[in-house]
Amino acid sequence: MDVEEYARKKIAEGVSEAAIEERLVSIIRSYKTVNPSYASAFARAVITEVKNTRGLSGDFFVSEPAGVKMGEFGVGSRGKGDFFAHRQIARIIGKSSAAVGVDEMDDGGAVRSGGEFIVCTVDGMHSRLSDFPFLAGFHVTRATLRDAMVMGARPVMLFSDIHVGDDGDVAKIFDYTAGITTVGEAMNVPLVSGSTLRIGGDMVLGGRLTGCVGCVGVTGHLTARKSTQAGDVLLMTEGAGGGTIATAGIYSGFPHVVEQTINLNFLTTCDTLMKSDVFRKVHAMTDVTNGGLRGDIYEMAETAQSRIIIDDAHVAGLIEPHVRAMLENLEIDYLGVSLDALLIVAPPEAAGEICTTVRSAGVRIEQVGRVEAGKPEAVLISHGRELDFTPRFRESAYTPVKKVVDTEARDFDEMKEGVLKASEAAIRKKERVLARLRQKK
């Protein structure tokens, strides 16, 4: 509960300060065991601080509103809205000297240094694993290592950021860190730095946990998505899912599925492949995460400016059986959910050797698609028919709450206009402030 936001909203609505204070006291005491006088003093202080921020103007205090809420637009939900928002972030950042920049929508970024590429990745923990800190730390660490390794990089260090609500138990940061270091130690990648803060400081009540883990790696052979070429084939390994599948299992009554997600198969597969002679023949790699195959193939086609075709004949068979049974039981589209499988793009003549190498690590792998020249698009072949394979508005609804959220949606094109307007305003602000800074040099 964000008491600052509550006070700000009610003041804007014209509600009296006395009524706001009374309601805030009730809210505060529902979260904290404090006496009424403390709660009243706290509530009055919140109101005072909010009032002091009203009427501020200028670039440092006011931003152009999009008129679109994060949830409405599906930001973070790995669908059309999320991809559109991320492309606006890339526009704000602009072109840089990076070897792989954010505009390429890859799993990580890379810069050239000393004859090698330094790769940096970062992943946010799954928001619904707040009450399961070890799982949150485990899966986000595996995700950021994955993102570095699919860029062809050997991970050399990890960093983390942990935020816990004011009423959260301190043990959450320890359990979360244990999850991070379990994966890190297993893969011999040290956690070297991080930050620990409260969400919103004193202003956010409750025990919600959030955070991220990042990775730095090095490589002499980048396997970025832009290296995808017409004529390549796509190979996919088996997947048992990560944070998304664990969340689906926990909140949908299939907690036994969580056990299937606790593995290092993806990382050891990448490690085996990267140490082999055939690795240099790999053009690109990615993980099947962002909205599942629907999301990743769409992004790859855009980045590589190619037509990518997926044949679903072998895809379902590459899903871990317990996970597949749960998805089928819950009627979750496996093509639109994160499976944590490895997708390898390579010339057809290297496919056999790559498959042999991957299978030597005890992991199943099959050819699931191909790359063609032509209009950048994603195509699905199912039972011999070509079907549209563009992402949906959100990833497959994988919890009961998400199934409800999926029933409400504003006009997407209308929302895009507001989002685009806000991003352009941010670009203009950046340019104004940069100009002022350059004048001060």
Secondary structure, DSSP 8 states (H G I E B T S, - for coil): -BHHHHHHHHHHTT--HHHHHHHHHHHHHHHS---HHHHHHHHHHHHHHHHHHTT--STTT-----S--HHHHTTTSSSHHHHHHHHHHHHHH---S-SB-GGG--SSEEEEETTEEEEEEEEE--GGGTT-HHHHHHHHHHHHHHHHHTTT-EEEEEEEEEEE-TTS-THHHHHHHHHHHHHHHHTT--EEEEEEEETTTTSB-S--EEEEEEEEEEESS---GGG--TT-EEEEE-B---HHHHHHHHHTT-GGGHHHH---HHHHHHHHHHTSGGGGG--EEEEE-TTHHHHHHHHHHHHHTSEEEEETTTTGGGB-HHHHHHHHHTT--GGGS---EEEEEE-HHHHHHHHHHHHTTT--EEEEEEEESSS-EEEEEETTEEEE----SSS---SHHHHHHTT----HHHHHHHHHHHHHHHHHHHHHHHHHHHHH-
